Amino acid sequence: MRTVTYSMSASLDGYIVGPDGGFNWTEPDEEVFRFWIDEIRDVGVHLLGRRLYETMLYWETADQDPTLDDSMREWTALWKPLPKVVFSTTLSAVQGNARLASDGLAEEIERLRAEPGQGDIAIGGATLAAEAAALDLIDEYRVMVYPVLVGGGTPYFPRNERRVDLELVETRAFSSQVVYLRYRVTR
């Protein structure tokens, strides 16, 4: 069965964006960016909320930008053909290799798990991840922790009333003082 992963960057105090909506502190250095490139290779389909989808739209045409370096071109070559499912109540159309979700999150994940195919089912976006967590659909939490306290904003972890036990699967410290943590949900 395909693994459902939630992978995003977060501040040390647990936010993916600060109180002002900014996330410029997550700008990856080359070493961290290479890690993200390697991680996206294991994704078979990416589920996105509207805000993250709109943020990531840049990469649908980034290969036309003559200022891109080689690693950004490599990321674009991996991201662009990756199947994406966008969850939105306000969008009427999406671009690139994306489609609007036709069902609820649980039904979409159930369908994707049943389909033949390889690679993780990645979830991006805190709101969508919170819904998946509440439905107990996330198998792994992957967080790239940046050495900054932003004091508020959108939390990486959903605020809910239930306990979730995790098993540490992997850690990695980068020279930029960013730390990657990968946890598997124990059921």
Backbone as JSON Lines, residues from 0, in Angstrom:
{"i":0,"aa":"M","n":[0.85,-1.19,0.0],"ca":[0.0,0.0,0.0],"c":[0.89,1.24,0.0]}
{"i":1,"aa":"R","n":[0.48,2.24,-0.74],"ca":[1.26,3.48,-0.85],"c":[1.2,4.28,0.46]}
{"i":2,"aa":"T","n":[2.33,4.85,0.82],"ca":[2.46,5.63,2.04],"c":[1.98,7.06,1.81]}
{"i":3,"aa":"V","n":[1.22,7.59,2.77],"ca":[0.78,8.99,2.74],"c":[1.73,9.78,3.64]}
{"i":4,"aa":"T","n":[2.4,10.76,3.05],"ca":[3.38,11.55,3.78],"c":[2.98,13.02,3.82]}
{"i":5,"aa":"Y","n":[3.32,13.66,4.92],"ca":[3.14,15.12,5.05],"c":[4.52,15.69,5.28]}
{"i":6,"aa":"S","n":[5.0,16.45,4.32],"ca":[6.37,16.95,4.35],"c":[6.38,18.44,4.04]}
{"i":7,"aa":"M","n":[6.87,19.23,5.01],"ca":[6.97,20.68,4.82],"c":[8.11,21.2,5.68]}
{"i":8,"aa":"S","n":[8.47,22.43,5.45],"ca":[9.44,23.13,6.29],"c":[8.7,23.8,7.43]}
{"i":9,"aa":"A","n":[9.38,23.94,8.57],"ca":[8.77,24.59,9.73],"c":[9.84,25.3,10.55]}
{"i":10,"aa":"S","n":[9.4,26.32,11.27],"ca":[10.28,27.0,12.22],"c":[10.44,26.09,13.44]}
{"i":11,"aa":"L","n":[11.43,26.39,14.26],"ca":[11.64,25.59,15.46],"c":[10.42,25.63,16.38]}
{"i":12,"aa":"D","n":[9.68,26.73,16.37],"ca":[8.47,26.79,17.2],"c":[7.24,26.22,16.49]}
{"i":13,"aa":"G","n":[7.44,25.57,15.33],"ca":[6.4,24.75,14.74],"c":[5.48,25.38,13.72]}
{"i":14,"aa":"Y","n":[5.91,26.46,13.06],"ca":[5.04,27.14,12.09],"c":[5.61,27.01,10.67]}
{"i":15,"aa":"I","n":[4.7,26.83,9.68],"ca":[5.15,26.76,8.29],"c":[5.17,28.14,7.64]}
{"i":16,"aa":"V","n":[4.38,29.05,8.18],"ca":[4.45,30.46,7.8],"c":[4.33,31.28,9.09]}
{"i":17,"aa":"G","n":[4.93,32.45,9.08],"ca":[4.89,33.32,10.25],"c":[3.58,34.07,10.36]}
{"i":18,"aa":"P","n":[3.44,34.9,11.39],"ca":[2.2,35.63,11.61],"c":[1.86,36.6,10.47]}
{"i":19,"aa":"D","n":[2.87,37.03,9.71],"ca":[2.64,37.92,8.58],"c":[2.36,37.17,7.28]}
{"i":20,"aa":"G","n":[2.3,35.83,7.35],"ca":[2.07,35.02,6.17],"c":[3.34,34.71,5.4]}
{"i":21,"aa":"G","n":[4.47,35.23,5.85],"ca":[5.73,35.03,5.15],"c":[6.44,33.74,5.54]}
{"i":22,"aa":"F","n":[7.24,33.25,4.61],"ca":[8.05,32.07,4.88],"c":[9.42,32.18,4.22]}
{"i":23,"aa":"N","n":[9.91,33.42,4.09],"ca":[11.21,33.64,3.44],"c":[12.36,33.01,4.22]}
{"i":24,"aa":"W","n":[12.15,32.7,5.47],"ca":[13.18,32.04,6.28],"c":[13.37,30.57,5.89]}
{"i":25,"aa":"T","n":[12.5,30.04,4.99],"ca":[12.64,28.65,4.55],"c":[13.42,28.52,3.24]}
{"i":26,"aa":"E","n":[13.98,29.61,2.77],"ca":[14.76,29.57,1.54],"c":[15.88,28.53,1.71]}
{"i":27,"aa":"P","n":[15.83,27.43,0.96],"ca":[16.83,26.38,1.18],"c":[18.18,26.74,0.56]}
{"i":28,"aa":"D","n":[19.25,26.33,1.24],"ca":[20.56,26.43,0.62],"c":[20.7,25.25,-0.35]}
{"i":29,"aa":"E","n":[21.81,25.17,-1.04],"ca":[22.0,24.13,-2.06],"c":[21.89,22.73,-1.47]}
{"i":30,"aa":"E","n":[22.44,22.51,-0.3],"ca":[22.42,21.18,0.32],"c":[20.99,20.75,0.65]}
{"i":31,"aa":"V","n":[20.2,21.64,1.23],"ca":[18.81,21.33,1.57],"c":[17.98,21.18,0.29]}
{"i":32,"aa":"F","n":[18.23,22.03,-0.69],"ca":[17.48,21.94,-1.94],"c":[17.75,20.6,-2.63]}
{"i":33,"aa":"R","n":[18.99,20.13,-2.6],"ca":[19.32,18.81,-3.18],"c":[18.54,17.71,-2.45]}
{"i":34,"aa":"F","n":[18.4,17.86,-1.14],"ca":[17.63,16.88,-0.37],"c":[16.18,16.85,-0.84]}
{"i":35,"aa":"W","n":[15.56,18.05,-1.02],"ca":[14.19,18.11,-1.51],"c":[14.07,17.47,-2.9]}
{"i":36,"aa":"I","n":[15.06,17.67,-3.74],"ca":[15.05,17.04,-5.07],"c":[15.03,15.53,-4.93]}
{"i":37,"aa":"D","n":[15.88,15.0,-4.05],"ca":[15.91,13.54,-3.85],"c":[14.59,13.03,-3.27]}
{"i":38,"aa":"E","n":[13.97,13.81,-2.38],"ca":[12.71,13.38,-1.77],"c":[11.58,13.34,-2.8]}
{"i":39,"aa":"I","n":[11.52,14.32,-3.69],"ca":[10.42,14.37,-4.65],"c":[10.48,13.2,-5.63]}
{"i":40,"aa":"R","n":[11.65,12.6,-5.79],"ca":[11.78,11.44,-6.68],"c":[10.94,10.25,-6.19]}
{"i":41,"aa":"D","n":[10.67,10.2,-4.88],"ca":[9.91,9.09,-4.3],"c":[8.41,9.36,-4.24]}
{"i":42,"aa":"V","n":[7.98,10.48,-4.79],"ca":[6.55,10.84,-4.75],"c":[5.89,10.39,-6.05]}
{"i":43,"aa":"G","n":[4.75,9.72,-5.91],"ca":[4.0,9.27,-7.07],"c":[2.87,10.22,-7.43]}
{"i":44,"aa":"V","n":[2.33,10.92,-6.42],"ca":[1.27,11.9,-6.62],"c":[1.32,12.88,-5.46]}
{"i":45,"aa":"H","n":[1.03,14.14,-5.74],"ca":[1.09,15.17,-4.71],"c":[-0.3,15.78,-4.54]}
{"i":46,"aa":"L","n":[-0.78,15.78,-3.3],"ca":[-2.06,16.4,-2.97],"c":[-1.78,17.77,-2.39]}
{"i":47,"aa":"L","n":[-2.45,18.77,-2.91],"ca":[-2.2,20.15,-2.49],"c":[-3.49,20.88,-2.18]}
{"i":48,"aa":"G","n":[-3.41,21.73,-1.18],"ca":[-4.48,22.69,-0.95],"c":[-4.3,23.85,-1.92]}
{"i":49,"aa":"R","n":[-5.31,24.7,-2.01],"ca":[-5.27,25.8,-2.98],"c":[-4.08,26.73,-2.79]}
{"i":50,"aa":"R","n":[-3.81,27.14,-1.56],"ca":[-2.72,28.11,-1.34],"c":[-1.37,27.54,-1.76]}
{"i":51,"aa":"L","n":[-1.08,26.3,-1.39],"ca":[0.2,25.71,-1.81],"c":[0.23,25.52,-3.32]}
{"i":52,"aa":"Y","n":[-0.88,25.08,-3.89],"ca":[-0.94,24.93,-5.35],"c":[-0.58,26.25,-6.03]}
{"i":53,"aa":"E","n":[-1.18,27.34,-5.57],"ca":[-0.9,28.64,-6.17],"c":[0.55,29.05,-5.97]}
{"i":54,"aa":"T","n":[1.13,28.73,-4.82],"ca":[2.55,29.03,-4.57],"c":[3.44,28.23,-5.52]}
{"i":55,"aa":"M","n":[3.09,26.97,-5.75],"ca":[3.91,26.08,-6.57],"c":[3.68,26.26,-8.07]}
{"i":56,"aa":"L","n":[2.7,27.06,-8.48],"ca":[2.45,27.28,-9.91],"c":[3.68,27.78,-10.65]}
{"i":57,"aa":"Y","n":[4.52,28.51,-9.96],"ca":[5.75,29.02,-10.58],"c":[6.51,27.91,-11.29]}
{"i":58,"aa":"W","n":[6.57,26.73,-10.65],"ca":[7.38,25.63,-11.18],"c":[6.8,25.01,-12.44]}
{"i":59,"aa":"E","n":[5.56,25.31,-12.76],"ca":[4.95,24.78,-13.99],"c":[5.56,25.41,-15.24]}
{"i":60,"aa":"T","n":[6.09,26.62,-15.1],"ca":[6.71,27.3,-16.25],"c":[8.14,27.74,-15.96]}
{"i":61,"aa":"A","n":[8.67,27.34,-14.83],"ca":[10.01,27.8,-14.43],"c":[11.09,27.39,-15.42]}
{"i":62,"aa":"D","n":[10.88,26.31,-16.15],"ca":[11.9,25.88,-17.11],"c":[12.12,26.9,-18.23]}
{"i":63,"aa":"Q","n":[11.24,27.89,-18.34],"ca":[11.41,28.95,-19.33],"c":[12.23,30.12,-18.8]}
{"i":64,"aa":"D","n":[12.56,30.07,-17.52],"ca":[13.33,31.14,-16.87],"c":[14.83,30.91,-17.14]}
{"i":65,"aa":"P","n":[15.48,31.79,-17.9],"ca":[16.89,31.59,-18.24],"c":[17.84,31.76,-17.05]}
{"i":66,"aa":"T","n":[17.35,32.28,-15.95],"ca":[18.23,32.5,-14.79],"c":[18.28,31.3,-13.84]}
{"i":67,"aa":"L","n":[17.51,30.25,-14.12],"ca":[17.51,29.08,-13.23],"c":[18.86,28.38,-13.26]}
{"i":68,"aa":"D","n":[19.29,27.94,-12.07],"ca":[20.52,27.15,-12.03],"c":[20.17,25.68,-12.29]}
{"i":69,"aa":"D","n":[21.19,24.83,-12.35],"ca":[20.99,23.43,-12.71],"c":[20.08,22.68,-11.73]}
{"i":70,"aa":"S","n":[20.24,22.93,-10.43],"ca":[19.41,22.21,-9.46],"c":[17.95,22.64,-9.57]}
{"i":71,"aa":"M","n":[17.69,23.91,-9.86],"ca":[16.31,24.36,-10.03],"c":[15.7,23.78,-11.31]}
{"i":72,"aa":"R","n":[16.52,23.64,-12.33],"ca":[16.04,22.99,-13.56],"c":[15.71,21.52,-13.3]}
{"i":73,"aa":"E","n":[16.53,20.87,-12.49],"ca":[16.28,19.48,-12.14],"c":[14.97,19.35,-11.35]}
{"i":74,"aa":"W","n":[14.76,20.25,-10.38],"ca":[13.52,20.24,-9.61],"c":[12.32,20.41,-10.54]}
{"i":75,"aa":"T","n":[12.4,21.38,-11.45],"ca":[11.32,21.65,-12.38],"c":[11.02,20.42,-13.23]}
{"i":76,"aa":"A","n":[12.08,19.75,-13.69],"ca":[11.89,18.55,-14.52],"c":[11.2,17.43,-13.76]}
{"i":77,"aa":"L","n":[11.35,17.4,-12.45],"ca":[10.67,16.38,-11.63],"c":[9.26,16.83,-11.25]}
{"i":78,"aa":"W","n":[9.1,18.11,-10.89],"ca":[7.81,18.62,-10.4],"c":[6.76,18.69,-11.51]}
{"i":79,"aa":"K","n":[7.16,19.2,-12.64],"ca":[6.2,19.49,-13.72],"c":[5.39,18.26,-14.14]}
{"i":80,"aa":"P","n":[6.0,17.1,-14.39],"ca":[5.2,15.94,-14.82],"c":[4.53,15.19,-13.66]}
{"i":81,"aa":"L","n":[4.87,15.53,-12.43],"ca":[4.31,14.83,-11.27],"c":[2.79,15.03,-11.21]}
{"i":82,"aa":"P","n":[2.02,13.96,-11.12],"ca":[0.58,14.12,-10.99],"c":[0.23,14.85,-9.69]}
{"i":83,"aa":"K","n":[-0.71,15.79,-9.78],"ca":[-1.12,16.58,-8.62],"c":[-2.64,16.59,-8.54]}
{"i":84,"aa":"V","n":[-3.14,16.53,-7.31],"ca":[-4.57,16.64,-7.05],"c":[-4.75,17.85,-6.15]}
{"i":85,"aa":"V","n":[-5.56,18.8,-6.61],"ca":[-5.74,20.07,-5.9],"c":[-7.12,20.07,-5.23]}
{"i":86,"aa":"F","n":[-7.11,20.38,-3.94],"ca":[-8.35,20.47,-3.16],"c":[-8.68,21.94,-2.98]}
{"i":87,"aa":"S","n":[-9.78,22.35,-3.59],"ca":[-10.18,23.76,-3.53],"c":[-11.68,23.88,-3.76]}
{"i":88,"aa":"T","n":[-12.28,24.78,-3.04],"ca":[-13.69,25.08,-3.27],"c":[-13.84,26.36,-4.09]}
{"i":89,"aa":"T","n":[-12.73,27.03,-4.4],"ca":[-12.81,28.3,-5.12],"c":[-12.23,28.24,-6.54]}
{"i":90,"aa":"L","n":[-11.35,27.29,-6.81],"ca":[-10.77,27.18,-8.15],"c":[-11.71,26.41,-9.06]}
{"i":91,"aa":"S","n":[-11.8,26.84,-10.31],"ca":[-12.63,26.12,-11.28],"c":[-11.77,25.35,-12.28]}
{"i":92,"aa":"A","n":[-10.47,25.67,-12.32],"ca":[-9.55,24.99,-13.24],"c":[-8.15,25.04,-12.64]}
{"i":93,"aa":"V","n":[-7.31,24.08,-13.05],"ca":[-5.91,24.03,-12.63],"c":[-5.04,23.82,-13.87]}
{"i":94,"aa":"Q","n":[-3.75,24.05,-13.7],"ca":[-2.82,23.99,-14.83],"c":[-1.87,22.81,-14.67]}
{"i":95,"aa":"G","n":[-1.18,22.52,-15.77],"ca":[-0.14,21.5,-15.74],"c":[-0.72,20.12,-15.55]}
{"i":96,"aa":"N","n":[0.06,19.25,-14.93],"ca":[-0.35,17.87,-14.71],"c":[-1.13,17.78,-13.39]}
{"i":97,"aa":"A","n":[-2.16,18.59,-13.27],"ca":[-2.96,18.65,-12.05],"c":[-4.43,18.48,-12.41]}
{"i":98,"aa":"R","n":[-5.18,18.03,-11.42],"ca":[-6.63,17.95,-11.56],"c":[-7.25,18.37,-10.24]}
{"i":99,"aa":"L","n":[-8.45,18.91,-10.32],"ca":[-9.19,19.24,-9.1],"c":[-9.72,17.95,-8.5]}
{"i":100,"aa":"A","n":[-9.69,17.86,-7.19],"ca":[-10.22,16.68,-6.51],"c":[-11.71,16.55,-6.82]}
{"i":101,"aa":"S","n":[-12.13,15.36,-7.12],"ca":[-13.54,15.14,-7.43],"c":[-14.32,14.64,-6.22]}
{"i":102,"aa":"D","n":[-13.61,14.17,-5.21],"ca":[-14.23,13.64,-3.99],"c":[-13.56,14.28,-2.79]}
{"i":103,"aa":"G","n":[-13.97,13.83,-1.63],"ca":[-13.34,14.27,-0.4],"c":[-11.95,13.67,-0.26]}
{"i":104,"aa":"L","n":[-11.21,14.16,0.71],"ca":[-9.83,13.73,0.91],"c":[-9.72,12.23,1.17]}
{"i":105,"aa":"A","n":[-10.54,11.7,2.04],"ca":[-10.47,10.27,2.37],"c":[-10.73,9.42,1.13]}
{"i":106,"aa":"E","n":[-11.72,9.8,0.34],"ca":[-12.06,9.04,-0.86],"c":[-10.94,9.12,-1.91]}
{"i":107,"aa":"E","n":[-10.36,10.3,-2.07],"ca":[-9.24,10.46,-3.02],"c":[-8.05,9.59,-2.61]}
{"i":108,"aa":"I","n":[-7.71,9.62,-1.33],"ca":[-6.57,8.82,-0.85],"c":[-6.86,7.33,-1.0]}
{"i":109,"aa":"E","n":[-8.08,6.92,-0.67],"ca":[-8.46,5.51,-0.82],"c":[-8.32,5.08,-2.28]}
{"i":110,"aa":"R","n":[-8.79,5.92,-3.21],"ca":[-8.69,5.61,-4.63],"c":[-7.23,5.54,-5.07]}
{"i":111,"aa":"L","n":[-6.42,6.51,-4.64],"ca":[-5.0,6.52,-5.03],"c":[-4.25,5.32,-4.46]}
{"i":112,"aa":"R","n":[-4.59,4.92,-3.26],"ca":[-3.94,3.74,-2.67],"c":[-4.32,2.47,-3.42]}
{"i":113,"aa":"A","n":[-5.52,2.41,-3.96],"ca":[-5.99,1.22,-4.67],"c":[-5.46,1.15,-6.11]}
{"i":114,"aa":"E","n":[-5.11,2.3,-6.68],"ca":[-4.61,2.32,-8.06],"c":[-3.22,1.71,-8.14]}
{"i":115,"aa":"P","n":[-2.92,1.08,-9.28],"ca":[-1.54,0.63,-9.46],"c":[-0.64,1.85,-9.59]}
{"i":116,"aa":"G","n":[0.53,1.75,-9.12],"ca":[1.45,2.87,-9.19],"c":[2.42,2.82,-8.04]}
{"i":117,"aa":"Q","n":[3.47,3.55,-8.2],"ca":[4.49,3.56,-7.17],"c":[4.67,4.97,-6.66]}
{"i":118,"aa":"G","n":[5.38,5.07,-5.59],"ca":[5.68,6.38,-5.02],"c":[4.68,6.76,-3.96]}
{"i":119,"aa":"D","n":[5.16,7.62,-3.08],"ca":[4.35,8.1,-1.98],"c":[3.2,8.97,-2.47]}
{"i":120,"aa":"I","n":[2.19,9.06,-1.62],"ca":[1.12,10.04,-1.8],"c":[1.49,11.17,-0.85]}
{"i":121,"aa":"A","n":[2.0,12.25,-1.4],"ca":[2.48,13.36,-0.58],"c":[1.37,14.38,-0.39]}
{"i":122,"aa":"I","n":[1.26,14.9,0.83],"ca":[0.3,15.95,1.13],"c":[1.08,17.22,1.42]}
{"i":123,"aa":"G","n":[0.68,18.31,0.79],"ca":[1.29,19.6,1.05],"c":[0.25,20.62,1.44]}
{"i":124,"aa":"G","n":[0.58,21.4,2.43],"ca":[-0.33,22.43,2.9],"c":[-0.89,22.07,4.26]}
{"i":125,"aa":"A","n":[-0.81,23.0,5.18],"ca":[-1.2,22.73,6.57],"c":[-2.68,22.44,6.72]}
{"i":126,"aa":"T","n":[-3.54,23.13,6.0],"ca":[-4.98,22.92,6.14],"c":[-5.36,21.54,5.65]}
{"i":127,"aa":"L","n":[-4.85,21.15,4.49],"ca":[-5.13,19.83,3.94],"c":[-4.54,18.74,4.84]}
{"i":128,"aa":"A","n":[-3.32,18.96,5.33],"ca":[-2.69,17.99,6.22],"c":[-3.47,17.84,7.52]}
{"i":129,"aa":"A","n":[-4.01,18.94,8.03],"ca":[-4.8,18.87,9.26],"c":[-6.04,18.0,9.06]}
{"i":130,"aa":"E","n":[-6.66,18.14,7.9],"ca":[-7.82,17.3,7.6],"c":[-7.41,15.83,7.5]}
{"i":131,"aa":"A","n":[-6.29,15.57,6.82],"ca":[-5.81,14.19,6.7],"c":[-5.44,13.61,8.07]}
{"i":132,"aa":"A","n":[-4.83,14.42,8.92],"ca":[-4.46,13.96,10.26],"c":[-5.7,13.63,11.08]}
{"i":133,"aa":"A","n":[-6.72,14.48,11.0],"ca":[-7.96,14.24,11.74],"c":[-8.64,12.96,11.3]}
{"i":134,"aa":"L","n":[-8.45,12.59,10.03],"ca":[-9.01,11.35,9.5],"c":[-8.07,10.16,9.68]}
{"i":135,"aa":"D","n":[-6.93,10.39,10.33],"ca":[-5.92,9.35,10.57],"c":[-5.41,8.73,9.26]}
{"i":136,"aa":"L","n":[-5.14,9.6,8.28],"ca":[-4.69,9.14,6.97],"c":[-3.19,9.31,6.74]}
{"i":137,"aa":"I","n":[-2.5,10.01,7.62],"ca":[-1.07,10.27,7.42],"c":[-0.26,9.12,8.02]}
{"i":138,"aa":"D","n":[0.64,8.58,7.21],"ca":[1.52,7.49,7.65],"c":[2.86,8.01,8.15]}
{"i":139,"aa":"E","n":[3.34,9.11,7.56],"ca":[4.63,9.68,7.96],"c":[4.57,11.19,7.99]}
{"i":140,"aa":"Y","n":[5.21,11.75,9.0],"ca":[5.41,13.2,9.11],"c":[6.88,13.46,8.83]}
{"i":141,"aa":"R","n":[7.14,14.37,7.92],"ca":[8.51,14.74,7.56],"c":[8.61,16.26,7.67]}
{"i":142,"aa":"V","n":[9.5,16.71,8.52],"ca":[9.6,18.15,8.75],"c":[11.06,18.59,8.65]}
{"i":143,"aa":"M","n":[11.26,19.66,7.9],"ca":[12.57,20.3,7.78],"c":[12.53,21.48,8.74]}
{"i":144,"aa":"V","n":[13.22,21.37,9.87],"ca":[13.14,22.37,10.94],"c":[14.24,23.42,10.73]}
{"i":145,"aa":"Y","n":[13.8,24.67,10.61],"ca":[14.72,25.79,10.42],"c":[15.01,26.47,11.76]}
{"i":146,"aa":"P","n":[16.24,26.92,11.95],"ca":[16.64,27.52,13.23],"c":[16.15,28.96,13.38]}
{"i":147,"aa":"V","n":[14.84,29.1,13.52],"ca":[14.22,30.41,13.67],"c":[12.94,30.23,14.49]}
{"i":148,"aa":"L","n":[12.64,31.2,15.32],"ca":[11.38,31.26,16.04],"c":[10.57,32.39,15.42]}
{"i":149,"aa":"V","n":[9.39,32.08,14.89],"ca":[8.61,33.12,14.22],"c":[7.47,33.64,15.09]}
{"i":150,"aa":"G","n":[7.16,32.95,16.18],"ca":[6.23,33.47,17.16],"c":[4.75,33.31,16.87]}
{"i":151,"aa":"G","n":[4.4,32.64,15.81],"ca":[2.99,32.44,15.48],"c":[2.82,32.26,13.99]}
{"i":152,"aa":"G","n":[1.61,32.03,13.57],"ca":[1.33,31.83,12.16],"c":[0.54,30.56,11.95]}
{"i":153,"aa":"T","n":[0.81,29.88,10.85],"ca":[0.14,28.62,10.54],"c":[0.99,27.47,11.06]}
{"i":154,"aa":"P","n":[0.43,26.66,11.97],"ca":[1.24,25.58,12.55],"c":[1.44,24.42,11.59]}
{"i":155,"aa":"Y","n":[2.6,23.78,11.7],"ca":[2.89,22.56,10.93],"c":[1.97,21.44,11.37]}
{"i":156,"aa":"F","n":[1.86,21.27,12.68],"ca":[1.03,20.2,13.23],"c":[-0.37,20.72,13.51]}
{"i":157,"aa":"P","n":[-1.36,19.95,13.09],"ca":[-2.73,20.37,13.38],"c":[-2.99,20.33,14.88]}
{"i":158,"aa":"R","n":[-3.79,21.24,15.33],"ca":[-4.18,21.28,16.74],"c":[-5.44,20.44,16.88]}
{"i":159,"aa":"N","n":[-5.27,19.24,17.43],"ca":[-6.44,18.41,17.64],"c":[-6.39,17.78,19.02]}
{"i":160,"aa":"E","n":[-7.41,17.09,19.35],"ca":[-7.58,16.58,20.7],"c":[-7.14,15.13,20.84]}
{"i":161,"aa":"R","n":[-6.41,14.6,19.89],"ca":[-6.03,13.2,20.02],"c":[-4.51,13.02,19.98]}
{"i":162,"aa":"R","n":[-4.1,12.0,20.64],"ca":[-2.68,11.65,20.7],"c":[-2.31,10.81,19.48]}
{"i":163,"aa":"V","n":[-1.13,11.06,18.92],"ca":[-0.61,10.27,17.82],"c":[0.81,9.86,18.21]}
{"i":164,"aa":"D","n":[1.03,8.56,18.33],"ca":[2.36,8.05,18.66],"c":[3.18,7.91,17.39]}
{"i":165,"aa":"L","n":[4.44,8.31,17.49],"ca":[5.33,8.32,16.33],"c":[6.62,7.55,16.63]}
{"i":166,"aa":"E","n":[7.2,7.0,15.58],"ca":[8.49,6.33,15.66],"c":[9.47,7.09,14.79]}
{"i":167,"aa":"L","n":[10.61,7.48,15.37],"ca":[11.63,8.19,14.61],"c":[12.25,7.24,13.58]}
{"i":168,"aa":"V","n":[12.22,7.64,12.32],"ca":[12.73,6.82,11.23],"c":[14.07,7.35,10.72]}
{"i":169,"aa":"E","n":[14.19,8.69,10.7],"ca":[15.4,9.29,10.12],"c":[15.61,10.7,10.65]}
{"i":170,"aa":"T","n":[16.86,11.05,10.83],"ca":[17.23,12.44,11.13],"c":[18.42,12.8,10.25]}
{"i":171,"aa":"R","n":[18.51,14.07,9.97],"ca":[19.67,14.54,9.22],"c":[19.89,16.01,9.56]}
{"i":172,"aa":"A","n":[21.11,16.34,9.92],"ca":[21.48,17.73,10.2],"c":[22.27,18.26,9.01]}
{"i":173,"aa":"F","n":[21.92,19.45,8.57],"ca":[22.59,20.09,7.44],"c":[23.56,21.14,7.95]}
{"i":174,"aa":"S","n":[24.53,21.5,7.13],"ca":[25.53,22.48,7.54],"c":[24.91,23.85,7.83]}
{"i":175,"aa":"S","n":[23.73,24.12,7.28],"ca":[23.03,25.39,7.52],"c":[22.27,25.4,8.84]}
{"i":176,"aa":"Q","n":[22.42,24.36,9.64],"ca":[21.76,24.19,10.94],"c":[20.29,23.81,10.8]}
{"i":177,"aa":"V","n":[19.85,23.5,9.6],"ca":[18.52,22.97,9.38],"c":[18.57,21.48,9.73]}
{"i":178,"aa":"V","n":[17.49,20.97,10.33],"ca":[17.42,19.57,10.73],"c":[16.19,18.93,10.12]}
{"i":179,"aa":"Y","n":[16.39,17.78,9.48],"ca":[15.28,17.02,8.9],"c":[14.89,15.91,9.87]}
{"i":180,"aa":"L","n":[13.6,15.79,10.12],"ca":[13.06,14.75,11.0],"c":[11.98,13.99,10.25]}
{"i":181,"aa":"R","n":[12.07,12.67,10.3],"ca":[11.08,11.82,9.64],"c":[10.52,10.84,10.67]}
{"i":182,"aa":"Y","n":[9.21,10.9,10.87],"ca":[8.53,10.04,11.84],"c":[7.45,9.22,11.16]}
{"i":183,"aa":"R","n":[7.35,7.97,11.56],"ca":[6.29,7.08,11.1],"c":[5.23,7.0,12.19]}
{"i":184,"aa":"V","n":[3.97,7.05,11.79],"ca":[2.87,6.9,12.73],"c":[2.8,5.44,13.16]}
{"i":185,"aa":"T","n":[2.74,5.19,14.46],"ca":[2.57,3.83,14.96],"c":[1.1,3.62,15.27]}
{"i":186,"aa":"R","n":[0.54,2.59,14.72],"ca":[-0.9,2.31,14.9],"c":[-1.09,1.04,15.66]}
